[in-house]
Amino acid sequence: MSPGETRLDKVCEIIMGQAPPGDAYNHDGEGWPLIAGAGDFGELYPHAKKHTKAARKVSREGDIVLSIRASIGDHILADGEYCLGRGVAALRPRRELNARYLWQWLEWIRADLAGKARGATFKQVSRDDIGELRISLPPLETQRRIAAILDGAEALRAKRRQALRRIDTLAESVFIDLFGDPDHHQAKGGRAVPLGDVAEIVSGITKGRQLNGQTTRSVPYLAVANVQDRTLNLNFVKMIEATEDEIKRYELKVDDLLLTEGGDPDKLGRGTLWKQEITECIHQNHIFRVRLQSSEVQALYVNCLIASRYGKAYFLKSAKQTTGIATINTTQLRNFPLAVPPLSLQREFEAQLQAFIRS
């Protein structure tokens, strides 16, 4: 353990959730509102769908409620007492730990926590997994300053997300106007071809592979957490050792479409375009890189079609699904039926969106 670090459970009470008796649930607002898992998380505070009259574990106002299964690491602030279900834990910082500092640290530690998950049906982390995480603990005043800086950055990111949502709404409107409803994507002409006929589709580098003494160097790489729905989260980009051949094979180029292989069913088809945000960056094997090789299709159009209701419906139908998890493979992605409308319409679509972004 590095100087200044301590185990989380030394400075924070961890209350693991426990499902109440099945006959105690109700939709009448009686008892404690239930937080069963990340599905009950709102934008800032919980949005409980049902109540229980027999809570076994209860949060307090100000507790940070952490998702410990499915979307491991998601967290929300409790604005009152909630029944904590099996899929969450409440974190209650002690006097030496600032709550906002803990909030921001949880965002930074998310991938490490998710990496501890175990389980055949549901991947989940335990109290020990959470408690043994090591947190740097500077003086309280320093914690407050760090948290204030990061809170300010988060406020800017929230404004950016709001702007992106407006762009997404506009994109869907312009898309339907130019190409027709995505559910009837050939309504305005064009032909449909398998995506694999017009694009090179590959998955990326595998962590933990055997290098057998080959010479490597450290380069940035994108993991699943970095690739969001039509945007990138580059707050935390990790490094990986790779050979020169691997770097050449997996290096990203402008307008490569990055798609995640799955996770939660609603994340199928999640992806965005790469605009050389980082010099010499490669990608993980759980991310597909779609590199268009035809002048008949534009990258932005393909990204929006795949992210549309039509695209998501295709992936949901094609994906391999287990309990709460859905994944697609390279073959299914190559077979994606891509409508190819006139190039002039695709360019008009991009021009209208760019004009909105600049305004």
C-alpha positions as CSV (number, residue, x, y, z in Angstrom):
1,M,0.0,0.0,0.0
2,S,1.4,3.4,-1.0
3,P,2.0,6.1,1.6
4,G,-1.2,8.1,2.2
5,E,-3.4,5.3,1.0
6,T,-5.8,3.3,3.1
7,R,-8.5,0.6,2.6
8,L,-11.9,2.1,1.8
9,D,-13.6,0.1,4.6
10,K,-11.2,1.9,7.1
11,V,-12.7,5.3,6.3
12,C,-16.2,4.4,5.0
13,E,-19.1,2.3,6.3
14,I,-20.3,-0.1,3.7
15,I,-23.9,-1.3,4.0
16,M,-24.7,-4.1,1.6
17,G,-28.2,-4.3,0.3
18,Q,-30.5,-7.3,1.1
19,A,-33.8,-8.1,-0.6
20,P,-36.9,-7.7,1.6
21,P,-39.5,-10.4,1.9
22,G,-41.4,-10.9,-1.4
23,D,-44.8,-10.3,0.2
24,A,-43.7,-6.9,1.5
25,Y,-43.5,-5.2,-2.0
26,N,-46.2,-2.8,-3.1
27,H,-46.9,0.0,-5.7
28,D,-49.0,2.0,-3.2
29,G,-46.2,4.1,-1.8
30,E,-46.3,2.4,1.6
31,G,-43.0,1.9,3.5
32,W,-39.6,2.5,2.0
33,P,-38.9,3.2,-1.7
34,L,-36.8,0.3,-3.1
35,I,-33.5,0.7,-4.9
36,A,-33.1,-2.8,-6.3
37,G,-30.2,-1.9,-8.7
38,A,-28.9,0.6,-11.2
39,G,-32.2,0.4,-13.1
40,D,-33.6,2.6,-10.2
41,F,-31.0,5.3,-10.6
42,G,-32.1,8.6,-12.0
43,E,-30.0,11.5,-13.3
44,L,-29.1,12.6,-9.7
45,Y,-31.4,10.9,-7.2
46,P,-33.1,7.5,-7.2
47,H,-36.4,6.9,-9.1
48,A,-37.9,4.0,-7.1
49,K,-40.5,2.0,-9.0
50,K,-42.0,0.3,-5.9
51,H,-42.0,0.3,-2.1
52,T,-41.6,-2.3,0.6
53,K,-43.0,-2.4,4.1
54,A,-40.1,-4.5,5.4
55,A,-36.7,-3.0,4.6
56,R,-33.8,-4.9,6.0
57,K,-31.1,-2.5,5.0
58,V,-31.8,1.3,4.7
59,S,-29.9,4.2,3.3
60,R,-29.6,7.6,5.0
61,E,-29.8,11.0,3.2
62,G,-26.4,11.8,1.8
63,D,-25.3,8.1,1.4
64,I,-23.8,7.2,-1.9
65,V,-25.7,4.2,-3.3
66,L,-23.4,2.0,-5.4
67,S,-24.5,-0.5,-8.0
68,I,-22.7,-3.8,-7.3
69,R,-24.1,-6.0,-10.1
70,A,-24.9,-5.5,-13.8
71,S,-23.8,-1.9,-14.3
72,I,-21.1,-2.3,-11.6
73,G,-19.8,1.1,-10.3
74,D,-22.8,3.3,-11.2
75,H,-23.6,5.4,-8.2
76,I,-26.3,7.8,-7.1
77,L,-26.9,10.1,-4.1
78,A,-29.6,9.2,-1.7
79,D,-31.9,12.1,-0.8
80,G,-33.6,10.2,2.0
81,E,-34.2,6.7,3.4
82,Y,-34.4,3.9,0.8
83,C,-34.6,0.2,1.1
84,L,-31.3,-1.2,-0.3
85,G,-31.9,-4.2,-2.5
86,R,-29.5,-7.0,-3.4
87,G,-28.0,-5.1,-6.3
88,V,-26.7,-2.1,-4.4
89,A,-24.6,-1.0,-1.4
90,A,-24.6,2.2,0.5
91,L,-21.3,4.0,1.2
92,R,-21.3,6.3,4.3
93,P,-18.0,8.2,4.7
94,R,-16.6,8.7,8.1
95,R,-15.3,12.0,9.4
96,E,-11.8,11.8,7.8
97,L,-13.3,11.3,4.3
98,N,-15.1,14.0,2.3
99,A,-18.3,12.8,0.6
100,R,-17.8,14.7,-2.7
101,Y,-14.2,13.5,-2.8
102,L,-15.5,9.9,-2.4
103,W,-18.1,10.5,-5.1
104,Q,-15.4,11.6,-7.6
105,W,-13.0,8.8,-6.6
106,L,-15.7,6.2,-7.3
107,E,-15.9,7.4,-10.9
108,W,-12.1,7.0,-11.2
109,I,-12.1,3.5,-9.6
110,R,-15.1,2.1,-11.5
111,A,-13.1,-0.1,-14.0
112,D,-11.0,-1.6,-11.2
113,L,-14.1,-2.4,-9.2
114,A,-15.8,-4.0,-12.2
115,G,-12.7,-6.1,-12.8
116,K,-13.3,-7.9,-9.4
117,A,-16.8,-9.1,-10.4
118,R,-17.5,-12.8,-10.2
119,G,-20.5,-15.0,-10.8
120,A,-22.0,-17.3,-13.4
121,T,-25.5,-15.8,-13.8
122,F,-24.9,-12.3,-12.5
123,K,-21.5,-10.7,-12.2
124,Q,-21.3,-9.1,-8.8
125,V,-18.8,-7.6,-6.4
126,S,-18.8,-8.4,-2.6
127,R,-18.3,-6.3,0.5
128,D,-14.7,-7.4,0.6
129,D,-14.2,-6.4,-3.0
130,I,-15.3,-2.9,-2.2
131,G,-13.7,-2.6,1.2
132,E,-10.2,-3.6,0.0
133,L,-10.1,-0.9,-2.6
134,R,-7.3,1.5,-1.8
135,I,-8.1,5.2,-1.6
136,S,-5.6,8.1,-1.3
137,L,-6.4,10.1,1.7
138,P,-4.9,13.6,1.7
139,P,-6.0,16.1,4.4
140,L,-9.7,17.0,4.4
141,E,-9.1,20.5,3.1
142,T,-7.2,19.1,0.1
143,Q,-9.9,16.5,-0.5
144,R,-12.4,19.4,-0.6
145,R,-10.3,21.3,-3.1
146,I,-9.9,18.3,-5.3
147,A,-13.6,17.5,-5.2
148,A,-14.5,21.1,-6.0
149,I,-12.2,21.1,-9.1
150,L,-13.7,17.8,-10.3
151,D,-17.3,18.9,-9.5
152,G,-16.6,21.9,-11.8
153,A,-15.4,19.6,-14.5
154,E,-18.4,17.4,-14.1
155,A,-20.7,20.4,-14.5
156,L,-19.0,21.2,-17.8
157,R,-19.4,17.6,-18.9
158,A,-23.1,17.8,-17.9
159,K,-23.6,20.8,-20.2
160,R,-21.8,18.9,-22.9
161,R,-24.1,15.9,-22.5
162,Q,-27.1,18.2,-22.6
163,A,-25.8,19.7,-25.9
164,L,-25.2,16.2,-27.3
165,R,-28.8,15.1,-26.4
166,R,-30.0,18.1,-28.4
167,I,-27.8,17.1,-31.3
168,D,-29.1,13.5,-31.1
169,T,-32.7,14.8,-31.2
170,L,-31.9,16.9,-34.2
171,A,-30.0,14.1,-35.8
172,E,-33.0,11.8,-35.6
173,S,-35.3,14.4,-36.9
174,V,-33.1,15.2,-39.9
175,F,-32.4,11.5,-40.5
176,I,-36.1,10.7,-40.8
177,D,-36.7,13.8,-43.0
178,L,-34.0,12.8,-45.4
179,F,-34.1,9.0,-45.3
180,G,-37.4,8.0,-43.9
181,D,-38.3,6.4,-40.6
182,P,-35.4,4.1,-39.5
183,D,-37.9,1.3,-38.9
184,H,-38.7,1.5,-42.7
185,H,-35.2,2.5,-43.7
186,Q,-35.6,1.8,-47.5
187,A,-38.7,4.1,-47.7
188,K,-36.8,6.8,-49.7
189,G,-34.9,4.6,-52.1
190,G,-31.5,3.0,-52.0
191,R,-30.4,-0.6,-51.7
192,A,-29.4,-2.7,-48.8
193,V,-26.1,-4.5,-48.5
194,P,-24.3,-6.3,-45.7
195,L,-22.1,-3.9,-43.8
196,G,-19.2,-6.3,-44.3
197,D,-19.4,-5.7,-48.0
198,V,-18.5,-2.0,-47.7
199,A,-16.3,-2.0,-44.5
200,E,-13.4,-3.8,-42.8
201,I,-14.6,-5.0,-39.4
202,V,-12.1,-6.1,-36.7
203,S,-11.9,-6.5,-33.0
204,G,-8.9,-5.1,-31.1
205,I,-6.1,-6.1,-28.9
206,T,-6.5,-8.7,-26.1
207,K,-5.3,-7.9,-22.6
208,G,-3.2,-10.6,-20.9
209,R,-2.1,-12.3,-24.2
210,Q,1.2,-14.1,-24.3
211,L,4.0,-11.9,-25.8
212,N,6.8,-14.5,-25.5
213,G,9.5,-11.9,-25.0
214,Q,8.6,-9.7,-28.0
215,T,9.7,-6.1,-27.9
216,T,6.8,-3.8,-26.9
217,R,6.1,-0.2,-26.0
218,S,3.3,1.5,-24.1
219,V,0.4,3.1,-26.1
220,P,-3.1,4.4,-25.1
221,Y,-6.0,2.0,-25.8
222,L,-9.7,2.4,-25.7
223,A,-11.7,0.1,-23.4
224,V,-15.5,-0.4,-23.4
225,A,-16.0,2.4,-20.8
226,N,-14.5,4.9,-23.2
227,V,-17.0,4.2,-26.0
228,Q,-20.5,5.7,-25.4
229,D,-23.5,6.2,-27.6
230,R,-22.3,8.7,-30.3
231,T,-19.7,10.2,-27.9
232,L,-16.4,9.3,-26.2
233,N,-15.5,9.4,-22.6
234,L,-11.7,10.0,-22.5
235,N,-11.4,11.1,-18.9
236,F,-9.5,8.0,-18.1
237,V,-7.6,6.3,-20.9
238,K,-5.4,3.4,-19.9
239,M,-2.1,2.3,-21.5
240,I,-1.1,-1.2,-22.8
241,E,2.1,-2.8,-23.9
242,A,2.0,-3.7,-27.6
243,T,4.3,-4.7,-30.3
244,E,4.9,-2.6,-33.4
245,D,2.9,-5.0,-35.5
246,E,0.0,-4.8,-33.1
247,I,0.1,-1.0,-33.0
248,K,0.0,-0.9,-36.8
249,R,-2.8,-3.4,-37.0
250,Y,-5.1,-1.8,-34.3
251,E,-4.2,1.9,-34.6
252,L,-7.4,4.0,-35.1
253,K,-7.9,6.4,-38.0
254,V,-10.2,9.3,-38.5
255,D,-13.8,8.3,-39.1
256,D,-13.3,4.7,-37.8
257,L,-16.7,3.7,-36.3
258,L,-16.2,2.2,-32.8
259,L,-18.9,-0.2,-31.5
260,T,-19.0,-2.2,-28.3
261,E,-19.8,-5.9,-28.4
262,G,-22.5,-5.6,-25.8
263,G,-23.3,-5.7,-22.1
264,D,-26.7,-4.5,-21.1
265,P,-29.2,-5.1,-23.9
266,D,-29.9,-1.4,-24.3
267,K,-26.3,-0.8,-25.1
268,L,-26.2,-3.0,-28.2
269,G,-25.2,-0.9,-31.2
270,R,-23.6,1.7,-28.9
271,G,-20.8,3.5,-30.7
272,T,-19.2,6.6,-32.1
273,L,-16.8,8.0,-34.7
274,W,-13.1,8.4,-34.0
275,K,-11.7,11.9,-34.8
276,Q,-8.1,11.4,-33.8
277,E,-8.7,12.7,-30.3
278,I,-5.5,10.9,-29.2
279,T,-2.4,10.4,-31.2
280,E,-1.5,6.7,-31.9
281,C,-4.4,5.1,-30.0
282,I,-5.5,1.4,-30.4
283,H,-8.6,-0.4,-29.1
284,Q,-9.5,-3.4,-27.0
285,N,-10.9,-6.7,-28.3
286,H,-14.3,-5.9,-26.8
287,I,-14.6,-3.0,-29.2
288,F,-15.3,-3.5,-33.0
289,R,-13.6,-1.1,-35.4
290,V,-15.6,-0.5,-38.6
291,R,-13.5,1.1,-41.3
292,L,-15.5,2.0,-44.4
293,Q,-13.9,1.0,-47.7
294,S,-16.6,2.3,-50.1
295,S,-17.1,5.8,-51.4
296,E,-20.9,5.2,-51.5
297,V,-21.4,5.5,-47.8
298,Q,-20.5,8.2,-45.2
299,A,-19.3,7.4,-41.7
300,L,-21.8,9.7,-39.9
301,Y,-24.7,8.2,-41.8
302,V,-23.6,4.6,-40.9
303,N,-23.1,5.6,-37.2
304,C,-26.6,7.1,-37.0
305,L,-28.3,4.2,-38.8
306,I,-26.7,1.6,-36.5
307,A,-27.7,3.7,-33.4
308,S,-31.3,4.1,-34.6
309,R,-34.3,2.0,-33.5
310,Y,-33.8,0.0,-36.6
311,G,-30.2,-0.8,-35.7
312,K,-30.9,-1.6,-32.1
313,A,-33.8,-3.9,-33.2
314,Y,-31.4,-5.9,-35.5
315,F,-28.8,-6.4,-32.8
316,L,-31.4,-7.4,-30.2
317,K,-32.8,-10.0,-32.6
318,S,-29.3,-11.3,-33.5
319,A,-27.4,-11.1,-30.2
320,K,-26.6,-13.9,-27.9
321,Q,-28.4,-13.3,-24.7
322,T,-27.9,-14.6,-21.2
323,T,-29.6,-13.1,-18.1
324,G,-29.3,-9.4,-18.4
325,I,-26.4,-9.5,-20.9
326,A,-26.4,-9.4,-24.7
327,T,-23.5,-9.6,-27.0
328,I,-22.9,-9.5,-30.8
329,N,-20.0,-11.0,-32.8
330,T,-18.1,-10.1,-35.9
331,T,-20.3,-12.2,-38.2
332,Q,-23.5,-10.6,-36.9
333,L,-22.0,-7.1,-37.4
334,R,-20.8,-7.9,-40.9
335,N,-24.3,-9.1,-41.8
336,F,-26.0,-5.9,-40.6
337,P,-28.3,-4.9,-43.5
338,L,-27.0,-1.4,-44.4
339,A,-29.3,0.7,-46.5
340,V,-27.3,2.8,-49.1
341,P,-29.3,5.9,-50.0
342,P,-28.0,8.4,-52.6
343,L,-24.7,9.9,-51.5
344,S,-26.1,13.4,-52.0
345,L,-28.6,12.8,-49.2
346,Q,-25.9,11.4,-46.9
347,R,-23.8,14.5,-47.5
348,E,-26.8,16.8,-46.9
349,F,-27.4,15.0,-43.6
350,E,-23.8,15.6,-42.4
351,A,-23.9,19.2,-43.6
352,Q,-27.1,20.0,-41.6
353,L,-25.7,18.5,-38.4
354,Q,-22.4,20.3,-38.8
355,A,-24.2,23.6,-39.3
356,F,-26.2,23.0,-36.1
357,I,-23.0,22.1,-34.1
358,R,-21.3,25.3,-35.3
359,S,-24.3,27.6,-34.5
